[in-house]
Amino acid sequence: MMSRLNVWLLPNDFGDSLVIWQAADGNEAVRLCFKERCQIVIMDISMPELNGVEAAEQIRRLDEDCEIIFLTAYDEFSYAKRAIAIHALAYLLKPCDEEELTAVMEEAMRLTDEAVENKKNSSGSGEE
């Protein structure tokens, strides 16, 4: 059974390991992402000023490790194709059930942890 997903329920599944910020438009999303050093971004396509794909492209240019997830009602192939081009982790269509988003978030967190560990190892003492 699909229910209307509320991303504010995600802390119920992830507890203190998750902090959620909300942006009013694409430009604010980009600013907030860099100010807070967001590791995972859930983005809609339809956003004022700068749409979600354009905002995600800017985020990707400045942070190649940020995991980007699209959660949108737009099922147009052109948007999905751009999401693939910027290496988005997922392109989920609304309505999306909580289990589907939770699974994608778990994968995003795993990849984020892996990227942090890889950076730590590569910037270590240089010993192999």
Secondary structure, DSSP 8 states (H G I E B T S, - for coil): ------GGGHHHHHGGG------SSHHHHHHHHHHHT-SEEEE-S--SSS-HHHHHHHHHHH-TT-EEEEEES---HHHHHHHHHTT-SEEEESS--HHHHHHHHHHHHHHHHHHHHHHHHHTS-S--
